[in-house]
Structure formats: structure tokens, C-alpha cells
Amino acid sequence: MIIASVCFLILFICIQLSLTENIDTVVYQTLHDVITSQGVKIYLDVISSVFSPLNCLIMILFILAVLFFYSKFKFWWYGLWCFSVFLIGTFLKNVIQRPRPSVDIDGFSFPSMHVLSVCLLVSLILLLKRNKVLYIFGIVLIISIMISRIYLQAHYFTDTIGSLLVMWTMIQAIQLSRQSDLRFYKTDSIAKLK
């Protein structure tokens, strides 16, 4: 958790000092040089619309609603975690206020809420159901969203990396919490045996 937070802080400082302009430009130019197929361009536009932060929030709320009937404990546990991720992302976006690459798009750029929302959706699914196919699909989806947001000039490359670092921190936080919770139950079980 500390490593991810430090990496995020270093990235933030580099952005503030304009040290990331070259890599952001190179990644954007490379994507535009490589992606020439109209079909891929349509795919990037569609995937960016389908997995918007609002749509991801709706999907997450649906998963949490189902989870409510399956396990209220997990509902509250993961619900609070999801809320925290959205809150942190929104807070950072409004405090940092990095302008978007394109002036035609409203709002701020850093971190990318599209990438953060998709990462959150994929992470929630994988925390609930470990599956190799879901894992591979999730990675492809996250990379597709990252590429689409850069290609469509909604975000810089470093905005998408910032979202990954926020998510990495939050995944580590929930993993630590889950481990603490397991130790608590083990201690409680031992106390009952005595």
C-alpha cells in the first residue's frame, strides 16, 4: 500500500512539474500511428461510452444489491470500499484540476474516472469470484479503456496510470482489511474452544 501511494505521489509531483509531457505525447502519438482501422476506432468509442463512470457505478450497485441478499456482511464491506474508491477519485480530480488534453471535453483529467471505475468494477467482480477467464477479460477491458481514453484525447497516459495507482492502493487496503478480519475470526474461534 505504501509503495503504490509513494508511486502516486511521485507521479503527481512529476505532473505538477511538467515532467510527464514527453511520455504523454509519445503515447498519444504512438496510439494514433498504430490505430488506423476504423473498426478499432469505433470499438474504442463504444467501449468508452458503455463503460462510463456512471454505467460502471450502475453495474457496481447492481452487484452490491445482489450481494445484499447473499451476504449482508460482504455487502457492507465491499459497498463501503467501492464508495471510498469513487470518493477518493472524485476528490483527487477536483483538487488537482488538471486540464484535459482536448478543450472540447469538459471536466478535469487526473485521475481518469473511466479507468478507475472500470478497475473498480473488475476488482469487485474478481474479489467476489476468482476466475481465470474473468481475470483475462478484466485485463483486456482495463487496457481497452486506458487506450480509448488516451486515443479520444479525454486523458493523458499519466492520468490512466494515476487511476491504476489509486486502485492498486485501494486493493491493497481491502486485502489488508480482509486479512485482519480473518485473524479476528480465528482468534474468536480459538476463544470459543477454550
C-alpha positions as CSV (number, residue, x, y, z in Angstrom):
1,M,0.0,0.0,0.0
2,I,2.9,2.3,0.8
3,I,4.6,1.6,-2.5
4,A,1.5,2.4,-4.5
5,S,0.9,5.6,-2.5
6,V,4.5,6.7,-3.0
7,C,4.3,6.0,-6.7
8,F,1.2,8.0,-7.0
9,L,2.8,10.9,-5.1
10,I,5.8,10.8,-7.4
11,L,3.6,10.8,-10.4
12,F,1.6,13.7,-9.1
13,I,4.8,15.7,-8.5
14,C,6.1,14.9,-12.0
15,I,2.8,16.1,-13.5
16,Q,2.9,19.3,-11.5
17,L,6.5,19.9,-12.6
18,S,5.5,19.2,-16.3
19,L,7.9,16.2,-16.4
20,T,5.4,13.9,-17.9
21,E,4.6,15.9,-21.1
22,N,7.0,13.9,-23.3
23,I,5.7,10.5,-22.3
24,D,2.1,11.7,-22.6
25,T,2.8,13.0,-26.1
26,V,4.7,9.9,-27.2
27,V,2.0,7.5,-26.0
28,Y,-0.7,9.6,-27.7
29,Q,1.2,9.8,-31.0
30,T,2.1,6.1,-30.9
31,L,-1.6,5.2,-30.5
32,H,-2.6,7.4,-33.4
33,D,0.1,6.0,-35.6
34,V,-0.7,2.4,-34.7
35,I,-4.5,2.5,-34.6
36,T,-5.7,3.2,-38.2
37,S,-8.6,0.7,-38.5
38,Q,-12.0,2.3,-38.5
39,G,-13.3,-0.7,-36.7
40,V,-10.9,-0.3,-33.8
41,K,-11.7,3.4,-33.6
42,I,-15.4,2.6,-33.3
43,Y,-14.6,-0.1,-30.7
44,L,-12.7,2.4,-28.6
45,D,-15.5,5.0,-28.8
46,V,-18.2,2.4,-27.9
47,I,-16.2,0.9,-25.0
48,S,-15.6,4.3,-23.6
49,S,-19.4,5.0,-23.7
50,V,-20.5,1.6,-22.4
51,F,-18.1,1.7,-19.5
52,S,-18.5,5.3,-18.5
53,P,-18.2,6.0,-14.8
54,L,-22.0,6.3,-14.4
55,N,-22.6,3.0,-16.2
56,C,-19.9,1.3,-14.1
57,L,-21.5,2.8,-10.9
58,I,-24.8,1.3,-12.0
59,M,-23.2,-2.1,-12.6
60,I,-21.5,-1.9,-9.2
61,L,-24.7,-1.0,-7.5
62,F,-26.4,-4.0,-9.2
63,I,-23.7,-6.3,-7.9
64,L,-23.9,-4.9,-4.4
65,A,-27.7,-5.2,-4.5
66,V,-27.4,-8.9,-5.3
67,L,-24.7,-9.2,-2.7
68,F,-27.1,-7.7,-0.1
69,F,-29.3,-10.7,-0.3
70,Y,-26.5,-13.2,-0.4
71,S,-24.3,-11.7,2.4
72,K,-25.0,-8.5,4.2
73,F,-21.6,-8.5,5.7
74,K,-19.9,-8.6,2.2
75,F,-22.5,-6.0,1.0
76,W,-21.4,-3.5,3.7
77,W,-17.7,-4.4,3.4
78,Y,-17.5,-4.1,-0.4
79,G,-20.0,-1.3,-0.6
80,L,-18.0,0.9,1.7
81,W,-14.9,0.1,-0.2
82,C,-16.5,0.9,-3.5
83,F,-17.8,4.2,-2.2
84,S,-14.3,5.0,-0.8
85,V,-12.7,4.4,-4.2
86,F,-15.2,6.7,-6.0
87,L,-14.9,9.3,-3.3
88,I,-11.1,9.3,-3.4
89,G,-11.1,9.5,-7.3
90,T,-13.6,12.4,-7.3
91,F,-11.8,14.2,-4.6
92,L,-8.4,13.9,-6.3
93,K,-9.9,15.0,-9.7
94,N,-11.5,18.2,-8.1
95,V,-8.5,19.1,-6.0
96,I,-5.8,18.6,-8.7
97,Q,-7.9,20.0,-11.5
98,R,-5.5,19.0,-14.4
99,P,-6.9,20.3,-17.7
100,R,-7.9,17.7,-20.3
101,P,-5.8,17.2,-23.4
102,S,-8.8,18.3,-25.5
103,V,-10.6,21.6,-24.8
104,D,-13.7,20.1,-26.3
105,I,-14.2,17.8,-23.3
106,D,-15.5,19.3,-20.0
107,G,-14.1,18.5,-16.6
108,F,-10.7,17.6,-15.3
109,S,-8.3,15.0,-16.3
110,F,-6.4,13.5,-13.4
111,P,-7.1,10.7,-12.4
112,S,-9.2,9.1,-15.1
113,M,-12.5,8.2,-13.6
114,H,-13.3,5.9,-16.6
115,V,-10.2,3.8,-15.8
116,L,-10.8,4.0,-12.1
117,S,-14.4,2.9,-12.4
118,V,-13.6,0.0,-14.7
119,C,-10.8,-1.1,-12.4
120,L,-13.2,-0.9,-9.5
121,L,-15.9,-2.9,-11.4
122,V,-13.4,-5.6,-12.4
123,S,-11.8,-5.7,-9.0
124,L,-15.1,-6.1,-7.2
125,I,-16.1,-9.0,-9.6
126,L,-12.7,-10.7,-9.0
127,L,-12.9,-10.2,-5.3
128,L,-16.2,-12.0,-5.3
129,K,-15.5,-14.7,-7.9
130,R,-11.9,-15.7,-8.8
131,N,-11.9,-17.0,-12.3
132,K,-9.1,-17.1,-14.9
133,V,-11.5,-16.1,-17.8
134,L,-12.9,-13.1,-15.8
135,Y,-9.3,-12.1,-14.9
136,I,-8.2,-12.1,-18.6
137,F,-11.4,-10.3,-19.7
138,G,-10.8,-7.7,-16.9
139,I,-7.3,-7.0,-18.0
140,V,-8.3,-6.6,-21.6
141,L,-11.2,-4.3,-20.6
142,I,-8.9,-2.1,-18.5
143,I,-6.3,-1.8,-21.2
144,S,-9.0,-1.1,-23.7
145,I,-10.4,1.7,-21.6
146,M,-7.0,3.2,-21.0
147,I,-6.3,3.2,-24.7
148,S,-9.7,4.6,-25.6
149,R,-9.4,7.5,-23.1
150,I,-5.9,8.4,-24.4
151,Y,-6.9,7.9,-28.1
152,L,-10.0,10.1,-27.7
153,Q,-8.0,12.8,-26.1
154,A,-10.0,12.7,-22.9
155,H,-7.0,11.8,-20.8
156,Y,-3.2,11.8,-20.8
157,F,-1.4,8.5,-20.4
158,T,-0.3,9.6,-16.9
159,D,-4.0,10.1,-15.9
160,T,-4.7,6.5,-16.6
161,I,-1.6,5.4,-14.7
162,G,-2.7,7.6,-11.8
163,S,-6.0,5.7,-11.8
164,L,-4.2,2.4,-11.7
165,L,-2.1,3.6,-8.8
166,V,-5.2,4.7,-6.8
167,M,-6.8,1.4,-7.5
168,W,-3.6,-0.5,-6.5
169,T,-3.6,1.3,-3.2
170,M,-7.3,0.6,-2.6
171,I,-6.9,-3.1,-3.5
172,Q,-4.0,-3.4,-1.0
173,A,-6.1,-1.7,1.6
174,I,-9.0,-4.1,1.2
175,Q,-6.7,-7.1,1.2
176,L,-5.1,-5.9,4.5
177,S,-8.6,-5.4,5.9
178,R,-9.7,-8.9,4.8
179,Q,-6.6,-10.4,6.4
180,S,-7.3,-8.6,9.7
181,D,-10.8,-9.8,9.6
182,L,-9.7,-13.4,9.1
183,R,-7.4,-13.1,12.1
184,F,-10.2,-11.7,14.2
185,Y,-12.4,-14.7,13.4
186,K,-9.6,-17.1,14.0
187,T,-9.0,-15.5,17.4
188,D,-12.7,-15.6,18.1
189,S,-12.9,-19.3,17.2
190,I,-10.0,-20.2,19.5
191,A,-11.6,-18.3,22.4
192,K,-14.8,-20.3,21.9
193,L,-12.9,-23.6,22.1
194,K,-11.5,-22.7,25.5
